[in-house]
Amino acid sequence: MNKKRDRLGVIFGILNYINLQHNSVKPTPLLRHSGLSSSSFTEYYQELIGKGFIKEIIDKNGKYATLTDKGFKYLEKYKTILGFIQEFEL
């Protein structure tokens, strides 16, 4: 049975993918990797920018998403929570 990803898991997935791409990824590959619909992805993406988890860098090659310090901190804390869940078999 497939579990739907919860909101925090979706956010983790987006931020983690940016991190794994050497902290620089264009929005289209990020959308494809997220597994979200275009409209859902746009909502998450705009929220993450608005709350300061990611920022957009625009240069001659296009637009890129990068993590901010707050985004890196989210990844760290989320991984701590996952460790807790696994440790206590929750």
N, C-alpha and C positions, 0 to 999 in steps of 0.2 A: 504494500500500500504506500503510495506516495504521500509525503507530508508536504503541505504548502509551506513555503518559507515564510517565517514571520518577518515583520518590518525590520527588526534589528539585524536579522540575518541577511536581508536584501542589502541593507546599508553596508554591512561588513563585506559582502561579496563585491560590491562596487568599489569600495575603498581598497580592499585587498588586491583586486585586479590592477588598479592603478599602481599600487605599490610593487606588484610583481612585474610590471612593465617598466621598471626603473623610474617610477614616479612621473611618467609622462605618456599619456595615451590620448588619441583622438576620440571624440565622442562616439563616432559610428562603431568602431570596434568594441568600445565599452558597452554600447547598447546591445550589440550582438552577443557579447559574453554574458550580459546580465540575464538574458532569458525573459525579459519583460517586454510588454507591448511598448510601442513607441511613446504613447501618451503616458503610460505609467512611468517609463524611464525618465521622460522629461520632467515629470513631477518630482521624482526622487532627485534628479540631477540639479534642478533649480533649488530645491530645498537644501541640498548639501552645499551648494554655493552660498545661498542665503545665510546659512548657519555657520559658515566659515570652516567647513570640513575639507572642501576642495576649492581651488581657484582655477580660473581659465587663463592660459597664456596664449596670446595671439602673436604669431610671427609670420615671416614670409611664406612658410610652409603650411600654415593653417592654424587651427585652434586646438589646444591641448589641455587636458585636465591634469592637475597635479595636486598632491595632498599638501595640506597645511600642517602646522604643528598639531592643531586640534584633530585633524584626520589621523595622524600617526598615533596620537594618544588614544583615540577611539579603538584603533586596531589592537593596541596593547591591552587595553581594558577588556575588550571583547574576548581576546584570547585567554585572559585570566578567568573570565566567567566560564568559558568552554572547559578549561582545565578543572575548575571547581565542579562543574556538572559531571565530567567524566570520573573525577576522583570519587565522588559520592554516588556514582551510578544512577544519576537522576534522569 
